[in-house]
Amino acid sequence: MKTIAHGSVNSYGRSKLSLVWLEFKKLFMPKRIGFAALVLLLGGLWLYPFHVLYPGSEFKNWNTAIAVDMEAKYGDQISAAEAEQFKQSLAPKIAEADAYIRSTPAFAKANLDSYERYIKRSGMADGGTMPLWRIIQAGPARDLFAELQASFEWIDYYEDNYSNTVGMNEKEKERVAEIRSREWVSVLPTDFLNNYNSVNLLNRLAIAAMLITSLLVMHIHIGDRRSGLGEIQAASKSGVKGLFRIKIGAALLAGTFVAAVLFVVLLLAYRFSGTWSLMGADISRKGGGFFWYDMSFLQYMCVTYAAVVALCWIAALLTVFFSSVAPNYIVLAGAVALTLILFFEGDYFLNPMLNNILSVGLGRGPFQTFIELAVLLAISSGLLYVAWKRESRRIGW
C-alpha cells in the first residue's frame, strides 16, 4: 500500500509539472508571440537598445575602437609604460593633422598652424573654431581628428588624479583609495560601461523584457475565464489552489524564458559588434567609475542582468494578478500599461535601481538594488495571495 501511495504522489507531482508545461505552451501561442513582436516593433524597443553597439560608419565610436586596438597590443590592464608608449605612437598622426591644418587656408586665416594650437583654441570659450570644426567634419581629415580627440581624452583620463569623495562614508573612501592605488588602469573606455547601464542597453532591455512577459502572460486567467474554462479547470484534481499555483509557475517560467532569450541576444550583439575583446576588462576606473567588487565587464553583465530576470518575475506575477481580477481586456491592458509606466517613467523608482548597480559613492549599499527587487517580489506575491483568496470565494469548490 505504501508503494502504491508513493507512486500515486509521484504521478501527481509529474502531472502538475505537465500542467505547468501545458500552461506555459499556451502562453506562447503564435498569435500572442506575433502580437508581442508587433508591439515591440511599433514601440521601437527591439532594435533601438542596440544602436550604441552599431552606430554606423557615420557615427563611429572612436573611444571603443581605440580601446579594442589597445587591448590587442597591451591587454586588459594598461601600465604607465604602456600608456606612455601609446602617447608616443600618436606622433605620426599629429604630424598628419599639422600638415592638413597648414594646407587648409581657413586655418591660416585663423592664425593656426598646428594641431596643438587648434586644440588650445578650441578649449577657449571665444576661440571661434566652430567654422573650422565644420570644415574638418566635411573633409577627408574627419576620422583623423576624431581619432586624435578620443586618444587624448583617454590620455587625460589616465593622467587624471582628481577624485571627488565628498559625501562618501569611510568604507566608500577606502574602496576608492584601493582602486586609485593600482599601478594600472582598465582598458575599458569611459563610455563603454555607461552605454550598457540604464540610459541605453540595460534599462531598455528591462523595458522590453517586462513588456514581452506581460503581453504573453496577460491572457493566463482572463482568457480561460472568458472561454468558460475557469470553473471546469477548478473542478479538476488540482482544484483552485493547484490551478493558481500552476498558472503562477507557468508565468514565472515564461518570464525566465523571455529574459534568457534577450540575454543571449545581448551577448550575440556584443560578440558581433567588434567589442568582445573588452569583456574581460575590469569595470572600475582610476579616474572615476568605482565599484564595490573587482569584476570583468562580462561578470558585471551577468550580475546586473539578474535584475532584469527579477523584473520579469515581478511583471509576470503582477500580470497574473491583473488577469485574475480584471473584468475585461481593456481594464487589463490599462493596468499593465500603467504599471510599466510607473516602473520606467519616474526617476525615483526603477532608474536608481538599474543605474550603476554595485557602484560606490551613490549613497546606495552594494546589494540595495537586489533587496529592493526582493521587496517588490514579496509585494507581488502578496497581491497574488489576495487574488487567490478572491478566486477561491468566487468559485467555491
Protein Blocks (a to p, Z undefined) as FASTA:
>chain_A
ZZmmmmmmmmmmmmmmmmmmmmmmmmmgfklmmmmmmmmmmnopmmmmmmmmmnojklcc
fklmmmmmmmmmnojbdcfklmmmmmmmmmmmmmmmmmmmmmpmklmmnopabfklmmmm
mmpmklopmmmmmmmmmmmklmmmmmmmmmmmmmmmmmpcbdcfehiafklmmmmmmmmm
pcbdcfbdfklmmmmmmmlmmmmmmmmmmmmmmmmmmmmmmmmmmnopmmmmmmmmnomm
lmmmmmmmmmmmmmmmmmmmmmmmmmmmmmmnopmmmmmpcfbdfkgopafbdcdfklmm
mmmmmmmmmmmmmmmmmmmmmmmmpmbfklmmmmmmmmmmmmmmpcklmmmmmgoghiah
ilpafklmmmmmmmmmmmmmmmmmmmmmmmmmmnoZZ
